[in-house]
Amino acid sequence: MNRLILLIAALFCTISYSQKVSDTPLSEITATYLEVTVSGTPLSSKHYANIDYGQKANNKQLKNDDGTPMIFNSVIDVMNYLDSKEYELIHINSNVVDGFTRTNYFFRKKKSTACTCTSSTPMIPALG
């Protein structure tokens, strides 16, 4: 039984799920800022995220590894997803285009709080 559990755990660890934008995995996007638009009908539970990080691609929809669009329950679901990927919401902009309201959500990659000290000598205040 323990071997079966170990085998299942090993297989689970080797499976990778990666989300892509314009064939680039989200984890490999080095851009600091993202512009996100969410499409879908207001009362539907199917929403899609379109992400612009400065790429030249026409299709900016966030997709699963198999190429199918990621489906979100709501705009908040998209925001929570991007937060889990280390992006923070910094601005929301809404404007009316051809009678339709378009809302853009701007995200920034979260800044690391880890120490970036380059000195190997600890800083100790001088006494006296």
VENZIBEL-V889014 format. One record per residue. N is the residue number from 0. PHI is phi in whole degrees, -180 to 180 (999 if undefined). NEAR is the number of other C-alpha atoms within 8 Angstrom. D_FIRST is the distance of its C-alpha to the first C-alpha in Angstrom with 1 decimal. Layout:
# VENZIBEL-V889014
N_PHI_NEAR_D_FIRST / N_PHI_NEAR_D_FIRST
This chain:
# VENZIBEL-V889014
0_999_4_0.0 / 1_-63_5_3.8 / 2_-66_6_5.4 / 3_-64_7_5.1 / 4_-62_8_6.4 / 5_-64_8_8.7 / 6_-64_8_9.9 / 7_-63_8_10.8 / 8_-64_8_12.4 / 9_-65_8_14.3 / 10_-65_8_15.5 / 11_-62_7_16.6 / 12_-69_7_18.6 / 13_-86_6_20.3 / 14_-81_6_21.7 / 15_-115_5_25.0 / 16_-110_6_27.1 / 17_-130_9_30.7 / 18_-98_11_33.7 / 19_-126_12_36.9 / 20_-127_13_40.6 / 21_53_11_42.9 / 22_65_5_40.2 / 23_-108_8_39.7 / 24_-58_10_36.3 / 25_-55_9_37.0 / 26_-68_7_35.5 / 27_-99_6_38.1 / 28_-73_8_41.1 / 29_-96_4_43.3 / 30_-65_8_45.9 / 31_-78_6_46.5 / 32_-115_9_47.7 / 33_-128_11_46.4 / 34_-110_11_48.4 / 35_-120_12_46.3 / 36_-118_11_47.6 / 37_-116_11_45.6 / 38_-113_8_46.5 / 39_147_8_45.8 / 40_-81_7_47.6 / 41_-55_4_48.1 / 42_-96_4_46.5 / 43_-89_8_43.7 / 44_-98_7_40.1 / 45_-112_10_40.2 / 46_-125_14_41.5 / 47_-124_13_41.5 / 48_-102_13_42.1 / 49_-111_11_44.6 / 50_-119_12_44.6 / 51_-113_9_47.6 / 52_-119_9_47.2 / 53_103_5_50.4 / 54_-74_6_49.0 / 55_-95_4_51.4 / 56_-78_6_49.1 / 57_-80_5_50.1 / 58_-93_6_46.6 / 59_-110_10_45.3 / 60_-74_11_42.6 / 61_-74_14_39.2 / 62_-127_12_36.7 / 63_-77_12_33.1 / 64_-55_9_31.9 / 65_-83_5_32.5 / 66_90_6_36.1 / 67_-84_7_36.0 / 68_-62_9_37.7 / 69_-72_9_35.6 / 70_-109_7_36.4 / 71_-115_12_37.0 / 72_-78_10_37.8 / 73_-167_9_40.9 / 74_-63_9_42.9 / 75_-62_7_41.1 / 76_-61_9_37.7 / 77_-64_10_39.1 / 78_-62_9_40.4 / 79_-64_8_37.2 / 80_-63_8_35.4 / 81_-67_10_38.0 / 82_-62_10_37.8 / 83_-69_7_34.1 / 84_-97_7_35.2 / 85_73_8_37.6 / 86_-115_11_40.8 / 87_-121_10_43.2 / 88_-71_10_45.7 / 89_-120_8_49.2 / 90_-164_7_51.6 / 91_-126_8_52.0 / 92_-130_7_54.9 / 93_-119_8_56.0 / 94_-147_7_58.9 / 95_-100_8_60.3 / 96_-127_7_60.6 / 97_54_4_62.3 / 98_83_5_61.9 / 99_-112_6_58.1 / 100_-83_8_56.6 / 101_-115_9_54.4 / 102_-114_10_52.4 / 103_-110_11_51.1 / 104_-113_12_48.6 / 105_-107_12_48.8 / 106_-120_13_45.9 / 107_-127_11_45.9 / 108_-62_10_43.1 / 109_-64_7_42.4 / 110_-79_4_43.9 / 111_-71_4_41.7 / 112_-100_4_42.3 / 113_-71_4_41.1 / 114_-68_4_43.8 / 115_-111_4_45.5 / 116_-63_5_47.5 / 117_-106_4_48.6 / 118_-86_5_50.1 / 119_-87_5_48.2 / 120_-90_4_50.7 / 121_-66_5_49.8 / 122_-85_4_52.6 / 123_-119_4_54.3 / 124_-66_4_57.4 / 125_-72_4_60.6 / 126_-97_3_61.9 / 127_110_2_65.6
